Amino acid sequence: MKKRLLALTMAMIMVAGSLAACGGTDAPAAGTDAGTSAATNAIRPVFCYFGPAWFVNFSMHCDEEGSVGIDGGWGATVGPESTFWGGTWICAANGTDNADVVADIMREMTMNPEVMKQIVIDDDDFVNNKPAMEEMAASDYTSKILGGQNPLPMYCEGAENISLDYLSNWDQGCNEEFQNAMKNYFEGNYTYDEAIAEFTSKVETKYPELASGSAVATSETYEYESSTGGKVLNIYCWNEEFKSCITDHYSKYTEVDATHGTITLDGATVDVVWNITPSTDNAYQQNLDETLLNQSSAAADDKVDLFLVEADYALKYVNSDFSLPVSELGIEASEYADQYQYTKDVVTNSNGDLKGVSWQGCPCVLFYNREIAKEVLGSDDPDEVQKAVADWATFSETAAKMNEAGYNMVATVNDTYRVYSNNVTSAWVVDGKINIDANIEKWANDAKALYDTGCTTTYGLWSDDWAKGFYK
């Protein structure tokens, strides 16, 4: 199994513990005092993490000695609600001078069912091809880190239940800043109102259009003249995940070094340059935006050809002329008909044009520690464990049992966030202004209760302390 990739940025995923055993059910009242907390951010073994298939190789350290996964110590079951986390979409830059190569990458990496199935086998992933995944779900495929379990049927079901009705351009910044502000509330440094004030200030600084109430769901548009003949394919991304996928599964690619390669298509060879900028502090988008703004005047070999986006900010590029409809590359709807609908909805613009494609499907499951399940719940069977997390009330009761036995239910409050944010009934921005959905408020209350009762911590995702639960 591959060494895990360095997790530089991903939007967050979570589940909620909400009820009496580990807290109340009401949203925080205005003016709630910061108070004092008995929680100590204790580092204890963790019962469960919530994540999609890519979480296995990307985060769970399953190839490292002493990890839970290396001996098949994890199980997977369905969580209390449907949710998804992440995914990477391939977009063609308007003005690319290598449209034929970009189109071939899109076809081979997201529409070839044999490549799709091989990615699952090699990487424990779940991919964006419904017939291929249903075939493998019914096969004898098993996951080593899950002790021989086949999680694909759960992923297949979850992919059909994902809704993106309230996706907006500003999701990444709003999600990040809300969790950052709430940390001070959880730890007793702020009242709830003070945390909300900090959140609002940070988001309005990040997105000035929200401060003025002038935010709109589309970006300014730019028109470029198409061009051909470029001998360099420039790919913009934020980490090496896509590069590793291309290296392993795109047969026309030859690696030269860490940031260079070649692609030979129909007898012609182009040089590939990987422009990798970490997403920390929005650096990736800032670099990409600056480069795309200069696209029309850039030399042929300097033009952006292909760039990657995530769901939390995809609409920013989809609803602009920065990206090309895949139809402009000669890709017909029949070629991507087998892809899961939500993965197409993410990158469909207001005119109904598909502006990108993804090789990944990212419905989430609950990964649980089998030994802890046997000790506390009496069974590590996925169906039996599911009964202990079937809804939020039961999840909360189970969290209390884990706490009493000396385990954290989840590694951090941040492991509970995205289930709430993926099940809202309104967007982060309504009528040009910041909007805090009732379910987001509910998360703040429930997460604080989990923390206050010692069921979890406030460590950040991707931190060393958060990751300790992946080890025995």
N, C-alpha and C positions, 0 to 999 in steps of 0.2 A: 504494500500500500504506500502511496506517495507520502512524502513528508508534507505536513500541513503548510499551507501558504501563510505568510504574514498578514494578519488581519489589520489592514490600515483603515478601511472605512466600510461600514455597512449600516444601513438603517437598521433599527432594532426590532427585536421580536420578543414577545412576552406572553405570560399567562397571568391570570388574576386569582389571588386568594382573597375572598371578599367578605365572608360572613362571620358569624359570632365567634367561632373558635379562635380566629386570628384577626378579628376586626369587624367593624360595622358595615352597613350597606349603603349609607347615605353619602352624597357628595359633601366635601368640606363646606361648612357654612362660612359665609363672609365674616371676616374678622377673627377666624379661628386662631387661638393663641399658638405660638410655637411650642410652648410647654417644655417638658423634659422627657427624655426617653430612657428607658432602661436598656435599650438595645446597645450592643457593644461592637457591632460588626465582627462578631466572632467567626473565625475561619473553621468551619466544620465540614464533614462530608456532605455532599449535595445529593438529594434524591433524584431530581430531574432537571433537564434542560429542554427547552422547546426550540425546534429548528426544522428547516427543510433538509433535503438530502445533501446539499452541498456542505452543510454544517459538519458532516462526518469528517471529510478530509480537511476542510478549511479550519476547523476549530477544535475537534475533540481529541487531538493528539493520539490517534489510535494506532500509530506506528511506533510509539515511544515506550520503552521499558517502564513498567510500573503504572501504566495507564489502565483504566477500566476496560477500554475497548480492545486492547491488544489480545486479551483472552476471551473476547466475546461477551464482556460483562454488561453490555447495555441491552435493553429491550426497547421496543417502540409500541406505542398504543395511541389511540385517538384522544386528543385533548377535549376540554369542555366546549370549545367553539372552533369553527373553521377560521384559519388565518393563513397568511403567507408571509414570507420574508425574502426580500431581495429579488435577485434575478438580474441578468445583464443583457441589454439589448444592443444589437449591432445596427448602427445607422450609417448610411452613406452620406458623406458631406456634399452639399450643393457646391458644384465647381470641381469635383474630383476629376482627375484626368486619367483615372484607372477604373472606370465604371465596370468594365468587363471582369476585372479581377475581384472587385468588391462583390459583384453579383455571384461569382463562382464561390467565394467564401461563404456567402449567405446560404446558397443552395446546399453546399456540401456539409456545412457545419450545423444547419438547422432543419434541413429537409431530406437528407439522406437517412433512411431508417436504419441502415446497417451501421453507419457511423454513430447514430444516436444510441443504438443498443450497445455498441462497444464502449461508449462513454460510461454507461451505467455499469458495465462489467468491470471496467478499469478503475473507476473513480467512486463507486458507490453512489452515483448521482441519480437524479430523476430528470428525464429530458422531455422536451416539448414536442412529442409525437404521440398522439393518443393511441393509434393502433399498435405501435411498437411497445408502448408501456402496458397496454392491456394484454398483449401477447406474453410479455415477460412476467406480468403479475400472475398469469395462469400457469407459468412454467415452474421448473424446479430451481429457479434462481434463488440464491440465499445470500445474506450479508454476513460476513465473518464477524464483524464487530457487534452484530446483533445476535450472536450465538446461533447462527443458522436460520434466523427468521427471514421471511420475505416481506419487506415493508411496502412493496410496490402497490398492492391493492389499496392500502390506506392513502398513499399519495394520489392514486388515480381518483379515488372518491373525493379527496380534498380538493383536487384541481377543478372539479366540477362545481364546487361550492364557493369559489372565490368571487367576491363582488368588488368592483372598483368604482362604484357609483359616486364616491365623494373624493376622488383623487384630484389634487390641485398642483399648481406650479410650485407651491411654497411648502410642501409637506416635509421635506428633509429638514429645513431650518426650523420649522415650528416644532417638529417632533424632538429634535435635538435640544433646543432651548427650553422646552417645557420640562423635559426630564432633568436638565441641568439645574433649573430653578427649583424644582421640587425636591432635589437632594437636600437643599438647605432647610426646606420645610420638614422633611422627614427627620433630619438630625436635630431639629429644635432650634436652628439658628434664625429662622424667619417664621412669621405667621404665614398662613396661607395667602392672605392678601398681599403681603410683602413679596412672596414668591411669584405671585401673578404679575405684580408690578415689574419685577425684574425680568420675567419672561417677555412681557410686552415690550419693554425697553430694548431688550436684546434683539427681538425679532424685527422691530421697527428700524433698528440700526442696520440689520442685515438686509432688510427689504424696505428701503425708504418709501416705496409706493404704498406700503401698508400704513405708514404714519400719516400720509396725506389722504388715505381713503380712496386712492385712485387706482388701486390694483385691478388689472383685468386679466382674463384667463389666456391671453395670447401675448406673445412677445413681439417686439418690433420686427418687421420683415426686411429682408435684404435680398436683392436680386443679383445673381452672378451669371456670367456667360459660361456655358459649358466649354470644356476643353479636352483635348486628347493628347496622347503622346508622352505622358509623364513616365519617366524611368524609375521613379521612386514611389513606393506605396507607403504613405505616412499614416500610422495607426495611433490614435490617442486613447489612452486608458489610464486607470488609477493604480493598478497593481498587475501582477504577472499571471493572474488566473486565466485570462483569455489567451495569453501567449503560450502558456503550458498546454492549453486545450488545442491550439493550432499546431504546436510542435508535435503533440502526441497523435492527433487525429486528422490532420489535413495533409494528405499525401503529397501535395504539390509544393509544400513548404520545406525548405532546408535551412537549418539554423546555422548562422555564422558566428555570432557571439550573443551576449546577454541582451543586446538591444538592436541586433541586425540579423537579417536573414534574406533569403531569395524565394520567389515564387515563379515557377515556370508554367505557363498556361498557353496551350496551342503553339508551342515552339518559341514563344517569346518569354524572356525573363525580366522581372522587375526586382529591384532591390527593396527590401522591407526595412523600415525604420520604426522602432517602437518608442513612442514618446510617452513615458510613464511618469505621471505626476501624482503623488499621494493626495487623497481627498481631504486630508487634515486641514481645518480652517478654510474649507471651500477652495483650496488651491487648485484642484483639478479643473473645476468649472471655470475659475477665473482665467487659467491658462488657455483652456479650450476656447472660451469666449473671445479672448484677445486675438487668438490665432484665426478664428473664423471671421472676425470682423475685417481682417486683412486678406481674406481669401481671394477676393477679386483681383488684387494687385500683386499677389504672391507669384514668385517664379514657379514654373511647372513642377519642379521637383520639390518645392516647399509646400505645396497645397495639401491641406488635410483631405484624406481620401475616405477614411473610415474612423468613426469614433464610437465609444461606448457610453451608455447611459443606464441609470438605475430608475426604478419605478418612482421614487420619491421626488425626482425632478425631471422625469422624461418629458412631460408636457411642455416644459420650457423650450425644448428643442423641437419637439414634434409640431407644436403650433407656431413654427417659425420657418423661414426659408433657409435656415441653417442646414436642414436635412432634406433629402430627396425622397419622394414616394418610391417604394420598391418597384412600382410599375414603370417608372422611368428607367429602371435598370433592365427591363424586359422580363421581370418576374411576374408571373400571372397568379391570380387568386387560387387557381386549382393546385398550384405547387405548394401552398402553405395551408391548404384546407384541413389537414390532419392536425394542425397545431391547436393547443388548448385556447379556447376563446379569450380567456382573461389576458393571456400573453399578447394577443392582438389588440385588445381594448387599450392596453397601456400605451401603445405607440400608434394609435389611430387619431388623426387630427380632426379638427372641427368640421372639415369638409368630407370626412370619411375615408381619407387616404391613409394607407398603412405606411408608416415611415421608419420601420425597423423590424427586426426579427430576433428571436432568442433561441438558443439551444436548450435553455433550462426551463423546467417547471419547478415552482418553489412552494407548493403547499407544505404546511408544517405538521409534524407529529410531536408527541411527547416522548422524549428519550429518557428512560428511567434506569437507575442502577438496580440490576437484578438482585444482588445480595441484600441490599437495603430493603427491597420489596419483599423478599422472602422473610427477612427478620421482622419487619414491622407489619406487613400486610398478610403474611402467611403464605404468599404465592408470588412467583414472578411470571405467571402466565399472563400474556397481554390482555386477554379478555377479563381476567380477574382484576388486574391493575386498572383497567379502564373503569371498572365499577367504582374505584376509589377516587377517580378524577372526572366522573361523568358530567358533573355540573359544578358551578362555583361553590355552592353550599357544601357539597361533598368534598370538593378540592380543599376547602378551608378546614374541614374536619380532619382530613388526612394531613394537612400541614401541621395541625396541633399535635397529632400523633407522632409525626416525624420530629417535631421539636422536643417532645417529651423523651423520645428515644435518643436524642443527641445529634439529630441531623437537621440541616437546613432543607426546607422544601425545594426552594430554588436558590441559585447562587446569589442573586441580587434582585432588588425591586425592579431593576431594568429588564429582568427576564419576564416580567408580567405586563409590559407596556403594550406591545403591538397587537395582542389579541383584542385589547380594548380599542385601540386606534383603528383597527381593521373592522370594527363592528359599530362604527358611529352612524348617526343619522343626519349628519351635516358636515360640510367641509371646513377646513381650517380658515378659509377666507370666504366670507359671505358679503355681497354688496360692496366689495372692495375693502373690507375691514376684517381684522382678526376676530375669529369666532372660536370659542372653546366649547366643544360639544359636551353634552351631559355625560357621555360615557368616558370622556377624557377626565372630567372632574371626578367621576366615580373611581377611576384608576388611582387618582391621587389619594383619595380616602382609603381605599382598600390596600394600596401599597404601603401607606403609612402604618396601617394596622398590622400588616405582615411584619414590618420592621419593628414596630413597638413591642410586639409579642415575641420577638426573637426568632421568627420563622425564616428570616432572610437578612441580607445586608444591604448597604448602599454602594457597594463597589461598582466601578464602571465596567461595562462590557469590554471584553478583550484585555482587561487588566490581569496581572499575574494572580491576584487573589481570586478573581472571578473564575479563572481557569483551573484553580486547584481541585475543583470538583471532578475534573476529568481523570484524576489519579486516585489510586487506592489509598 
